[in-house]
Amino acid sequence: MAYVSQADKKSLAPAIKAVLNKYGMKGSIRVRNHSTLCVTVKSGAIDFSEYMRGEAYIDVNEYWIDQHYSGIARNFLNELLEAMKGPNYFNNDDAMTDYFHRSHYTDIEIGAYSKPYVFTGCAIPVELRANPAKPANIVSNNINTDAIVF
């Protein structure tokens, strides 16, 4: 039977926060129904608009991350999922015999129904960035943006 306690959440939180910080994301961690560890990504430097399909939020299907996401979004979600599982995760499910036994369930949400995800990164095209894998942000307020041509 899946079970995750507040102590488990507390022990997994540093690794989860490290992944969020690595990608410039902000989110919250919670336990739902004593069986599911949930991470809600509230804002960040990754643009998920192409995956939203007109919705305000995304409930990520963790089994289809590699097929439904690409680039930095896929890398972020895979690393976040691994951090959420942690070193003591196990999954002995057998759907054929209706036997479900795992350490805990995981749930990743991008935004929420009542508060959509906020993209905070700069919209500088990937081909103009020094490192395409990292988000590009304009730091100085002294730049005349009318003179910049893309």
DSSP file with accessible surface (Angstrom, degrees, kcal/mol):
  #  RESIDUE AA STRUCTURE BP1 BP2  ACC     N-H-->O    O-->H-N    N-H-->O    O-->H-N    TCO  KAPPA ALPHA  PHI   PSI    X-CA   Y-CA   Z-CA
    1    1 A M              0   0  182      0, 0.0     2,-0.2     0, 0.0   100,-0.1   0.000 360.0 360.0 360.0 132.6    0.0    0.0    0.0
    2    2 A A        +     0   0   10     98,-0.1     2,-0.3     2,-0.0   102,-0.2  -0.486 360.0 167.4 -71.4 135.7    1.4    3.4   -1.0
    3    3 A Y        +     0   0  136    100,-2.5     2,-0.4    99,-0.2    32,-0.3  -0.956  14.5 177.4-151.9 129.9    2.1    5.7    1.9
    4    4 A V        -     0   0    0     30,-1.9     2,-0.2    -2,-0.3    32,-0.2  -0.997  14.9-162.1-133.3 127.4    4.1    9.0    2.1
    5    5 A S     >  -     0   0   24     -2,-0.4     4,-2.2    30,-0.1     5,-0.1  -0.510  36.4-103.7-100.3 174.1    4.4   10.9    5.4
    6    6 A Q  H  > S+     0   0  115      1,-0.2     4,-2.4     2,-0.2     5,-0.1   0.847 124.1  55.6 -65.6 -32.4    5.3   14.5    6.2
    7    7 A A  H  > S+     0   0   68      2,-0.2     4,-2.0     1,-0.2    -1,-0.2   0.897 106.6  49.8 -66.6 -39.3    8.7   13.2    7.3
    8    8 A D  H  > S+     0   0   64      2,-0.2     4,-1.9     1,-0.2    -2,-0.2   0.911 110.7  50.0 -62.7 -43.6    9.1   11.5    3.9
    9    9 A K  H  X S+     0   0   53     -4,-2.2     4,-1.8     1,-0.2    -2,-0.2   0.929 109.4  51.7 -59.9 -42.8    8.2   14.8    2.2
   10   10 A K  H  < S+     0   0  167     -4,-2.4    -1,-0.2     1,-0.2    -2,-0.2   0.875 110.5  47.9 -64.1 -35.8   10.7   16.6    4.4
   11   11 A S  H  < S+     0   0   82     -4,-2.0     4,-0.3     1,-0.2    -1,-0.2   0.817 116.0  43.6 -76.4 -28.7   13.5   14.2    3.4
   12   12 A L  H  X S+     0   0   19     -4,-1.9     4,-1.8     1,-0.2     3,-0.4   0.693  94.6  83.2 -86.1 -18.6   12.7   14.5   -0.3
   13   13 A A  H  X S+     0   0   14     -4,-1.8     4,-3.1     1,-0.2     5,-0.3   0.858  83.0  56.2 -58.6 -43.1   12.2   18.3   -0.4
   14   14 A P  H  > S+     0   0   86      0, 0.0     4,-1.9     0, 0.0    -1,-0.2   0.920 110.4  45.1 -59.3 -40.8   15.9   19.3   -0.7
   15   15 A A  H  > S+     0   0   49     -3,-0.4     4,-1.8    -4,-0.3    -2,-0.2   0.903 114.7  48.6 -68.4 -39.2   16.4   17.2   -3.9
   16   16 A I  H  X S+     0   0    0     -4,-1.8     4,-2.3    67,-0.2    -1,-0.2   0.934 112.2  48.3 -64.9 -45.5   13.1   18.5   -5.3
   17   17 A K  H  X S+     0   0  118     -4,-3.1     4,-2.7     1,-0.2    -1,-0.2   0.858 107.4  56.8 -64.3 -33.9   14.0   22.1   -4.5
   18   18 A A  H  X S+     0   0   58     -4,-1.9     4,-2.2    -5,-0.3    -1,-0.2   0.910 108.5  46.2 -63.8 -41.1   17.5   21.6   -6.1
   19   19 A V  H  X S+     0   0   16     -4,-1.8     4,-1.6     2,-0.2    -2,-0.2   0.927 112.6  50.2 -67.3 -42.8   15.9   20.6   -9.4
   20   20 A L  H  <>S+     0   0    7     -4,-2.3     5,-3.2     1,-0.2     4,-0.3   0.932 113.6  45.4 -60.4 -45.1   13.5   23.5   -9.2
   21   21 A N  H ><5S+     0   0  123     -4,-2.7     3,-1.0     3,-0.2    -1,-0.2   0.872 106.5  59.8 -66.5 -37.3   16.3   26.0   -8.6
   22   22 A K  H 3<5S+     0   0  135     -4,-2.2    -1,-0.2     1,-0.3    -2,-0.2   0.881 114.1  36.2 -58.6 -37.9   18.5   24.4  -11.3
   23   23 A Y  T 3<5S-     0   0   24     -4,-1.6    22,-0.6    -3,-0.2    -1,-0.3   0.325 115.5-110.7 -99.7   5.9   15.9   25.2  -13.9
   24   24 A G  T < 5 +     0   0   42     -3,-1.0    21,-0.8    -4,-0.3     2,-0.3   0.874  69.2 143.4  70.3  38.3   14.8   28.6  -12.4
   25   25 A M  E   < -A   44   0A   4     -5,-3.2     2,-0.4    19,-0.2    19,-0.3  -0.765  40.8-149.4-111.8 155.1   11.3   27.3  -11.4
   26   26 A K  E     +A   43   0A 146     17,-3.2    16,-2.3    -2,-0.3    17,-1.6  -0.979  32.6 141.7-122.6 137.4    9.1   28.0   -8.3
   27   27 A G  E     -A   41   0A  32     -2,-0.4     2,-0.3    14,-0.3    14,-0.2  -0.941  38.7-116.2-160.4 178.1    6.8   25.5   -6.9
   28   28 A S  E     -A   40   0A  38     12,-2.3    12,-2.4    -2,-0.3     2,-0.4  -0.939  15.9-145.9-128.9 153.7    5.2   23.9   -3.9
   29   29 A I  E     +A   39   0A  29     -2,-0.3     2,-0.3    10,-0.2    10,-0.2  -0.952  26.5 159.3-119.8 135.3    5.4   20.4   -2.4
   30   30 A R  E     -A   38   0A  91      8,-2.5     8,-3.1    -2,-0.4     2,-0.5  -0.970  36.1-121.9-149.3 165.6    2.5   18.7   -0.6
   31   31 A V  E     -A   37   0A  26     -2,-0.3     2,-0.5     6,-0.2     6,-0.2  -0.937  24.5-159.5-110.4 129.8    1.2   15.3    0.4
   32   32 A R  E >>  -A   36   0A  84      4,-2.9     4,-2.1    -2,-0.5     3,-1.8  -0.954  69.9 -18.1-114.6 126.9   -2.3   14.3   -0.8
   33   33 A N  T 34 S-     0   0  130     -2,-0.5    -1,-0.1     1,-0.3   -29,-0.0   0.743 107.4 -80.5  55.7  28.8   -4.3   11.5    0.9
   34   34 A H  T 34 S+     0   0  125      2,-0.2   -30,-1.9     1,-0.1    -1,-0.3   0.620 128.5  69.0  58.2  13.2   -1.2   10.1    2.6
   35   35 A S  T <4 S+     0   0   28     -3,-1.8    70,-2.9   -32,-0.3     2,-0.5   0.561  84.6  63.3-131.4 -16.6   -0.3    8.3   -0.6
   36   36 A T  E  <  -Ab  32 105A  14     -4,-2.1    -4,-2.9    68,-0.2     2,-0.6  -0.959  58.7-150.8-124.5 128.7    0.7   10.9   -3.2
   37   37 A L  E     -Ab  31 106A   0     68,-2.8    70,-2.0    -2,-0.5     2,-0.4  -0.858  26.3-164.8 -92.3 119.6    3.6   13.3   -3.3
   38   38 A C  E     -Ab  30 107A   0     -8,-3.1    -8,-2.5    -2,-0.6     2,-0.5  -0.904  15.3-170.5-113.4 136.5    2.5   16.3   -5.3
   39   39 A V  E     -Ab  29 108A   0     68,-2.4    70,-2.5    -2,-0.4     2,-0.6  -0.995   5.7-164.7-122.6 123.9    4.6   19.1   -6.8
   40   40 A T  E     -Ab  28 109A   9    -12,-2.4   -12,-2.3    -2,-0.5     2,-0.7  -0.951  10.4-150.0-108.5 116.8    2.8   22.1   -8.3
   41   41 A V  E     +Ab  27 110A   0     68,-3.1    70,-2.8    -2,-0.6   -14,-0.3  -0.790  18.3 178.1 -87.4 116.6    5.1   24.3  -10.5
   42   42 A K  E     -     0   0A 106    -16,-2.3    76,-1.9    -2,-0.7     2,-0.3   0.841  57.9 -13.6 -91.8 -38.5    3.8   27.8  -10.2
   43   43 A S  E     +Ac  26 118A  24    -17,-1.6   -17,-3.2    74,-0.2    -1,-0.3  -0.981  68.9 132.5-158.4 163.8    6.1   29.9  -12.3
   44   44 A G  E     -Ac  25 119A   1     74,-2.0    76,-3.0    -2,-0.3    77,-0.8  -0.987  59.4 -73.5 168.1-175.5    9.5   29.7  -14.0
   45   45 A A  S    S+     0   0   15    -21,-0.8     2,-0.5   -22,-0.6    91,-0.1   0.365  92.3  92.8 -90.5   1.6   11.8   30.1  -16.9
   46   46 A I  S    S-     0   0    6    -22,-0.1     2,-0.9    89,-0.1    74,-0.1  -0.866  72.7-134.9-100.1 130.3   10.5   27.2  -19.1
   47   47 A D        +     0   0   74     -2,-0.5     3,-0.3     1,-0.1    26,-0.1  -0.734  29.8 169.2 -87.3 107.9    7.8   28.0  -21.6
   48   48 A F    >>  +     0   0    0     -2,-0.9     3,-1.5     1,-0.2     4,-0.8   0.266  45.1 109.2 -97.9  11.0    5.1   25.4  -21.4
   49   49 A S  H >> S+     0   0   74      1,-0.3     3,-0.6     2,-0.2     4,-0.6   0.837  72.5  57.5 -61.9 -33.1    2.6   27.3  -23.6
   50   50 A E  H 34 S+     0   0  138     -3,-0.3    -1,-0.3     1,-0.2    -2,-0.1   0.740 110.4  45.1 -70.4 -18.0    2.9   24.9  -26.5
   51   51 A Y  H <4 S+     0   0   23     -3,-1.5    -1,-0.2     1,-0.1    -2,-0.2   0.555  95.6  76.7 -98.1  -9.7    1.8   22.0  -24.2
   52   52 A M  H X< S-     0   0   24     -4,-0.8     3,-1.8    -3,-0.6     5,-0.2   0.778  74.6-157.4 -74.6 -31.3   -1.1   23.8  -22.6
   53   53 A R  T 3< S-     0   0  197     -4,-0.6     3,-0.1     1,-0.3    -3,-0.1   0.890  74.3 -47.7  53.1  43.9   -3.5   23.5  -25.5
   54   54 A G  T 3  S+     0   0   83     -5,-0.3    -1,-0.3     1,-0.3     2,-0.2   0.457 112.0 122.5  82.3  -0.4   -5.6   26.5  -24.3
   55   55 A E    <   -     0   0  122     -3,-1.8    -1,-0.3     1,-0.1     3,-0.1  -0.515  66.0-130.9 -90.9 164.5   -5.8   25.3  -20.7
   56   56 A A  S    S+     0   0   40     -2,-0.2    61,-1.2    -3,-0.1     2,-0.3   0.651  87.5  15.4 -86.4 -17.0   -4.6   27.2  -17.6
   57   57 A Y        -     0   0   82     -5,-0.2     2,-0.4    59,-0.2    54,-0.2  -0.950  66.1-132.7-150.0 168.1   -2.7   24.2  -16.2
   58   58 A I  E     -D  110   0A  17     52,-2.3    52,-3.0    -2,-0.3     2,-0.8  -0.994   4.1-154.1-128.1 131.6   -1.2   20.8  -17.1
   59   59 A D  E     -D  109   0A  95     -2,-0.4    50,-0.2    50,-0.2     2,-0.2  -0.910  32.9-136.7 -99.3 103.6   -1.6   17.6  -15.1
   60   60 A V  E     -D  108   0A   6     48,-2.0     2,-0.9    -2,-0.8    48,-0.6  -0.429   2.7-140.8 -70.8 128.3    1.6   15.9  -16.3
   61   61 A N    >   -     0   0   74     -2,-0.2     3,-1.7     1,-0.2     7,-0.2  -0.803  13.4-159.1 -85.8 106.0    1.3   12.2  -17.1
   62   62 A E  G >  S+     0   0   28     -2,-0.9     3,-0.5     1,-0.3     4,-0.2   0.686  86.0  59.7 -65.9 -17.5    4.6   10.9  -15.7
   63   63 A Y  G 3  S+     0   0  141      1,-0.2    -1,-0.3     2,-0.1     3,-0.1   0.641 110.4  40.9 -83.2 -15.0    4.5    7.8  -17.9
   64   64 A W  G <> S+     0   0  125     -3,-1.7     4,-2.2     1,-0.1     5,-0.3   0.065  74.8 115.8-120.4  22.9    4.5    9.8  -21.1
   65   65 A I  H <> S+     0   0    2     -3,-0.5     4,-1.9     1,-0.2    -1,-0.1   0.946  79.3  48.8 -59.4 -47.1    7.0   12.6  -20.4
   66   66 A D  H  4 S+     0   0   86      1,-0.2    -1,-0.2    -4,-0.2    -2,-0.1   0.812 116.6  42.7 -66.7 -27.5    9.4   11.4  -23.1
   67   67 A Q  H  4 S+     0   0  122     -3,-0.2    -1,-0.2     1,-0.1    -2,-0.2   0.788 121.1  37.3 -88.1 -29.3    6.7   11.2  -25.7
   68   68 A H  H  < S+     0   0   91     -4,-2.2     2,-0.3    -7,-0.2    -2,-0.2   0.615 113.9  49.6-101.0 -14.8    4.8   14.4  -24.9
   69   69 A Y     <  -     0   0   19     -4,-1.9     2,-0.3    -5,-0.3    -1,-0.0  -0.886  61.3-168.9-125.4 157.5    7.5   16.9  -24.0
   70   70 A S    >>  +     0   0   61     -2,-0.3     3,-1.0     4,-0.0     4,-0.7  -0.923  46.1   0.1-140.3 164.7   10.8   17.9  -25.7
   71   71 A G  H 3> S-     0   0   39     -2,-0.3     4,-2.0     1,-0.2     3,-0.2  -0.234 122.6  -9.2  63.9-138.4   13.9   19.8  -25.0
   72   72 A I  H 3> S+     0   0   56      1,-0.2     4,-2.6     2,-0.2    -1,-0.2   0.817 132.8  60.1 -69.2 -28.7   14.4   21.5  -21.7
   73   73 A A  H <> S+     0   0    3     -3,-1.0     4,-2.5     2,-0.2    -1,-0.2   0.931 107.5  45.8 -64.5 -43.7   10.8   20.8  -20.6
   74   74 A R  H  X S+     0   0   83     -4,-0.7     4,-2.5     2,-0.2     5,-0.2   0.929 113.1  49.6 -65.2 -44.5   11.4   17.1  -20.9
   75   75 A N  H  X S+     0   0   80     -4,-2.0     4,-2.2     1,-0.2     5,-0.2   0.921 112.5  48.0 -60.2 -45.0   14.7   17.2  -19.1
   76   76 A F  H  X S+     0   0    0     -4,-2.6     4,-2.6     2,-0.2     5,-0.2   0.942 112.8  47.0 -61.0 -49.3   13.2   19.2  -16.2
   77   77 A L  H  X S+     0   0    0     -4,-2.5     4,-2.5     1,-0.2    -2,-0.2   0.898 112.5  49.6 -64.5 -39.0   10.2   16.9  -15.8
   78   78 A N  H  X S+     0   0   49     -4,-2.5     4,-2.2     2,-0.2    -1,-0.2   0.923 113.4  45.9 -65.4 -43.0   12.3   13.8  -15.8
   79   79 A E  H  X S+     0   0   65     -4,-2.2     4,-2.1    -5,-0.2    -2,-0.2   0.898 112.9  50.7 -66.3 -39.2   14.7   15.2  -13.2
   80   80 A L  H  X S+     0   0    0     -4,-2.6     4,-2.3    -5,-0.2    -2,-0.2   0.927 109.8  50.2 -64.4 -43.0   11.9   16.4  -11.1
   81   81 A L  H  X S+     0   0    9     -4,-2.5     4,-1.9     1,-0.2    -2,-0.2   0.920 110.2  49.9 -62.1 -43.0   10.2   13.0  -11.2
   82   82 A E  H  X S+     0   0  122     -4,-2.2     4,-2.0     1,-0.2    -1,-0.2   0.898 111.2  49.2 -63.2 -39.5   13.4   11.2  -10.2
   83   83 A A  H  < S+     0   0   14     -4,-2.1   -67,-0.2     1,-0.2    -1,-0.2   0.874 109.8  52.3 -67.2 -35.1   13.8   13.6   -7.3
   84   84 A M  H  < S+     0   0    0     -4,-2.3    -1,-0.2     1,-0.2    -2,-0.2   0.849 109.1  49.6 -69.4 -33.6   10.2   13.0   -6.2
   85   85 A K  H  < S-     0   0   46     -4,-1.9     3,-0.2    -5,-0.2    -2,-0.2   0.918  94.2-172.5 -71.6 -43.8   10.7    9.3   -6.2
   86   86 A G    ><  -     0   0   22     -4,-2.0     3,-1.0     1,-0.2    -2,-0.1  -0.014  42.3 -60.5  75.9 178.3   13.9    9.4   -4.1
   87   87 A P  T 3  S+     0   0  121      0, 0.0    -1,-0.2     0, 0.0    -2,-0.0   0.739 130.6  52.1 -74.0 -22.1   16.4    6.6   -3.2
   88   88 A N  T 3  S+     0   0  145     -3,-0.2     2,-0.1     2,-0.0    -2,-0.1   0.284  78.9 128.2 -99.7  12.6   13.8    4.4   -1.4
   89   89 A Y    <   +     0   0   49     -3,-1.0     2,-0.3    -4,-0.1    -4,-0.1  -0.425  29.9 172.0 -71.5 138.7   11.2    4.3   -4.1
   90   90 A F        -     0   0   81     -2,-0.1    13,-2.3    14,-0.1    14,-0.4  -0.986  18.5-163.9-142.8 154.6    9.9    1.0   -5.2
   91   91 A N  B     +E  102   0B  68     -2,-0.3    11,-0.2    11,-0.2    -2,-0.0  -0.876  17.5 163.2-142.7 105.2    7.1   -0.2   -7.5
   92   92 A N        +     0   0   93      9,-3.4    10,-0.2    -2,-0.3    -1,-0.1  -0.109  27.1 152.6-111.0  33.7    5.9   -3.8   -7.4
   93   93 A D        -     0   0   45      7,-0.1     2,-0.3     8,-0.1     7,-0.2  -0.346  22.8-176.8 -67.2 144.0    2.6   -3.2   -9.2
   94   94 A D  B > > -F   99   0C  68      5,-3.8     5,-2.6     1,-0.1     3,-0.8  -0.804   5.7-177.0-140.5  96.2    1.0   -6.0  -11.1
   95   95 A A  G > 5S+     0   0   76     -2,-0.3     3,-0.8     1,-0.2    -1,-0.1   0.780  78.8  67.5 -67.4 -26.2   -2.2   -4.9  -12.9
   96   96 A M  G 3 5S+     0   0  174      1,-0.3    -1,-0.2     3,-0.1    -2,-0.0   0.858 112.5  30.9 -62.5 -35.7   -2.9   -8.4  -14.2
   97   97 A T  G < 5S-     0   0   92     -3,-0.8    -1,-0.3     2,-0.2    -2,-0.2   0.274 113.1-114.2-105.6  10.4   -3.6   -9.7  -10.7
   98   98 A D  T < 5 +     0   0  128     -3,-0.8     2,-0.5    -4,-0.3    -3,-0.2   0.891  68.3 144.6  58.3  42.9   -4.9   -6.4   -9.4
   99   99 A Y  B   < +F   94   0C 120     -5,-2.6    -5,-3.8     2,-0.0     2,-0.5  -0.960  24.6 179.6-116.3 117.9   -2.0   -6.0   -7.0
  100  100 A F        +     0   0   98     -2,-0.5     2,-0.4    -7,-0.2    -7,-0.1  -0.961  12.1 154.9-124.3 112.4   -0.7   -2.5   -6.4
  101  101 A H        +     0   0   54     -2,-0.5    -9,-3.4  -100,-0.1     2,-0.3  -0.936  12.2 137.2-141.6 112.9    2.2   -2.1   -4.1
  102  102 A R  B     -E   91   0B   8     -2,-0.4   -11,-0.2   -11,-0.2   -99,-0.2  -0.958  59.2-110.0-147.8 165.7    4.6    0.9   -4.3
  103  103 A S  S    S-     0   0   19    -13,-2.3  -100,-2.5    -2,-0.3     2,-0.3   0.939  90.2 -33.6 -67.0 -46.1    6.3    3.2   -1.9
  104  104 A H        -     0   0   12    -14,-0.4    -1,-0.3  -102,-0.2     2,-0.2  -0.972  57.8-109.1-167.3 160.8    4.2    6.2   -3.0
  105  105 A Y  E     -b   36   0A  81    -70,-2.9   -68,-2.8    -2,-0.3     2,-0.3  -0.599  29.1-144.8 -91.6 159.3    2.5    7.8   -5.9
  106  106 A T  E     -b   37   0A  10    -70,-0.2     2,-0.4    -2,-0.2   -68,-0.2  -0.954  13.2-174.1-126.6 148.4    3.8   11.0   -7.6
  107  107 A D  E     -b   38   0A  15    -70,-2.0   -68,-2.4    -2,-0.3     2,-0.5  -0.975   3.6-168.1-144.8 125.0    1.9   13.9   -9.2
  108  108 A I  E     -bD  39  60A   0    -48,-0.6   -48,-2.0    -2,-0.4     2,-0.4  -0.968   7.2-175.7-115.8 127.6    3.3   16.8  -11.2
  109  109 A E  E     -bD  40  59A  32    -70,-2.5   -68,-3.1    -2,-0.5     2,-0.8  -0.979  18.3-151.6-122.1 135.4    1.1   19.8  -12.0
  110  110 A I  E    S-bD  41  58A   0    -52,-3.0   -52,-2.3    -2,-0.4     7,-0.3  -0.912  77.1 -24.2-103.2 104.8    2.2   22.8  -14.1
  111  111 A G  S    S-     0   0    1    -70,-2.8     2,-0.3    -2,-0.8   -70,-0.2  -0.209  82.6-101.4  79.8-178.8    0.0   25.6  -12.7
  112  112 A A        -     0   0   27      3,-2.1     5,-0.1   -56,-0.3   -53,-0.0  -0.919  23.5-106.0-138.8 165.3   -3.3   25.0  -11.0
  113  113 A Y  S    S+     0   0  195     -2,-0.3    -1,-0.1     1,-0.2   -57,-0.1   0.909 122.2  36.1 -59.1 -42.1   -7.0   25.3  -11.9
  114  114 A S  S    S+     0   0  113      1,-0.2    -1,-0.2    -3,-0.0    -3,-0.0   0.673 128.2  33.7 -87.1 -17.6   -7.4   28.5   -9.9
  115  115 A K  S    S-     0   0  145     -3,-0.0    -3,-2.1     3,-0.0    -1,-0.2  -0.865  81.8-143.0-142.3 104.2   -3.9   30.0  -10.6
  116  116 A P        -     0   0   67      0, 0.0    -5,-0.2     0, 0.0   -59,-0.2  -0.158  32.1 -87.5 -67.6 161.5   -2.3   29.4  -14.0
  117  117 A Y        -     0   0   23    -61,-1.2     2,-0.6    -7,-0.3   -74,-0.2  -0.396  39.7-143.1 -64.7 139.9    1.4   28.8  -14.6
  118  118 A V  E     -c   43   0A  79    -76,-1.9   -74,-2.0    -2,-0.1     2,-0.6  -0.938   2.1-147.1-114.0 117.2    3.4   32.0  -15.1
  119  119 A F  E     +c   44   0A  71     -2,-0.6   -74,-0.2   -76,-0.2   -72,-0.1  -0.736  20.8 174.7 -81.8 119.0    6.2   32.0  -17.7
  120  120 A T        +     0   0   80    -76,-3.0   -75,-0.2    -2,-0.6    -1,-0.1   0.498  41.0 104.8-105.7  -6.2    8.9   34.4  -16.3
  121  121 A G  S    S-     0   0   15    -77,-0.8     2,-0.3     1,-0.1    16,-0.1  -0.197  76.1-101.8 -74.0 166.8   11.7   33.9  -18.9
  122  122 A C        -     0   0   36     14,-0.9     2,-0.8     1,-0.1    14,-0.4  -0.656  25.0-126.4 -87.6 145.1   12.6   36.2  -21.7
  123  123 A A        +     0   0   90     -2,-0.3    -1,-0.1     2,-0.0    14,-0.1  -0.144  54.6 146.7 -87.6  41.8   11.4   35.4  -25.2
  124  124 A I        -     0   0   28     -2,-0.8    12,-0.2    12,-0.4     5,-0.1  -0.654  57.8-105.4 -76.2 129.2   14.9   35.6  -26.7
  125  125 A P    >   -     0   0   39      0, 0.0     3,-1.4     0, 0.0     4,-0.5  -0.206  22.3-122.1 -58.3 146.1   15.1   33.0  -29.6
  126  126 A V  G >  S+     0   0   74      1,-0.3     3,-1.4     2,-0.2    -2,-0.0   0.877 109.2  59.7 -58.3 -38.7   17.1   29.9  -28.8
  127  127 A E  G 3  S+     0   0  155      1,-0.3    -1,-0.3     5,-0.0    -3,-0.0   0.722 104.4  51.1 -69.0 -15.2   19.4   30.4  -31.8
  128  128 A L  G <  S+     0   0   99     -3,-1.4    -1,-0.3     3,-0.1    -2,-0.2   0.492  89.0 101.5 -97.7  -3.5   20.5   33.8  -30.3
  129  129 A R  S <  S-     0   0   59     -3,-1.4     4,-0.0    -4,-0.5     7,-0.0  -0.505  73.1-133.4 -81.1 149.8   21.4   32.5  -26.8
  130  130 A A  S    S+     0   0  115      1,-0.3    -1,-0.1    -2,-0.2     6,-0.0   0.905 104.0  20.8 -66.3 -40.4   24.9   31.9  -25.7
  131  131 A N  S >  S-     0   0   76      3,-0.2     3,-1.9     1,-0.1    -1,-0.3  -0.920  72.6-160.1-129.4 106.7   23.9   28.5  -24.3
  132  132 A P  T 3  S+     0   0   75      0, 0.0    -1,-0.1     0, 0.0     4,-0.1   0.739  89.3  62.4 -61.4 -20.9   20.6   27.2  -25.8
  133  133 A A  T 3  S+     0   0   63      2,-0.1    -7,-0.0   -62,-0.1     0, 0.0   0.685  98.0  66.4 -78.6 -15.5   20.0   24.9  -22.8
  134  134 A K  S <  S-     0   0  136     -3,-1.9    -3,-0.2     1,-0.0     2,-0.1  -0.809  91.0-107.9-108.6 147.4   19.8   27.8  -20.3
  135  135 A P        -     0   0   50      0, 0.0     2,-0.5     0, 0.0   -89,-0.1  -0.399  30.3-135.6 -69.1 146.1   17.1   30.5  -20.2
  136  136 A A        +     0   0   22    -14,-0.4   -14,-0.9   -12,-0.2   -12,-0.4  -0.914  25.9 178.4-106.8 125.7   18.2   33.9  -21.3
  137  137 A N        -     0   0   89     -2,-0.5     2,-0.6   -16,-0.1   -16,-0.1  -0.980  29.1-129.2-127.6 139.8   17.1   36.9  -19.2
  138  138 A I        +     0   0   78     -2,-0.4    -2,-0.0     1,-0.2     5,-0.0  -0.777  27.3 178.9 -86.1 122.0   17.9   40.6  -19.7
  139  139 A V        +     0   0  133     -2,-0.6     2,-0.2     2,-0.0    -1,-0.2   0.862  52.0  75.2 -94.6 -41.7   19.2   41.9  -16.4
  140  140 A S        -     0   0   53      1,-0.1     3,-0.4     2,-0.0    -2,-0.0  -0.476  56.6-158.6 -81.0 141.9   20.0   45.5  -17.0
  141  141 A N  S    S+     0   0  158      1,-0.2    -1,-0.1    -2,-0.2    -3,-0.0   0.451  84.1  77.7 -91.0  -2.3   17.2   48.2  -17.2
  142  142 A N        +     0   0  151      2,-0.1     2,-0.4     0, 0.0    -1,-0.2   0.363  67.6 109.9 -90.0   6.0   19.5   50.5  -19.1
  143  143 A I        -     0   0   77     -3,-0.4     2,-1.1     1,-0.1     3,-0.1  -0.671  68.9-133.4 -86.5 132.4   19.1   48.7  -22.4
  144  144 A N    >   -     0   0  100     -2,-0.4     3,-1.3     1,-0.2     4,-0.4  -0.741  19.4-168.9 -82.7 103.2   17.1   50.5  -25.2
  145  145 A T  G >  S+     0   0   91     -2,-1.1     3,-0.6     1,-0.3    -1,-0.2   0.697  79.2  68.9 -72.3 -15.2   14.9   47.6  -26.3
  146  146 A D  G 3  S+     0   0  143      1,-0.2    -1,-0.3    -3,-0.1    -2,-0.0   0.774  97.4  53.5 -71.3 -23.3   13.7   49.6  -29.4
  147  147 A A  G <  S+     0   0   72     -3,-1.3     2,-0.5     2,-0.0    -1,-0.2   0.606  86.9  96.3 -87.0 -11.9   17.2   49.2  -30.8
  148  148 A I    <   -     0   0   68     -3,-0.6     2,-0.5    -4,-0.4    -5,-0.0  -0.677  55.4-170.9 -83.7 125.8   17.4   45.4  -30.5
  149  149 A V              0   0  131     -2,-0.5    -3,-0.0     0, 0.0    -2,-0.0  -0.968 360.0 360.0-118.5 128.9   16.4   43.6  -33.7
  150  150 A F              0   0  148     -2,-0.5    -2,-0.0   -26,-0.0   -26,-0.0  -0.822 360.0 360.0-105.4 360.0   15.8   39.9  -33.8
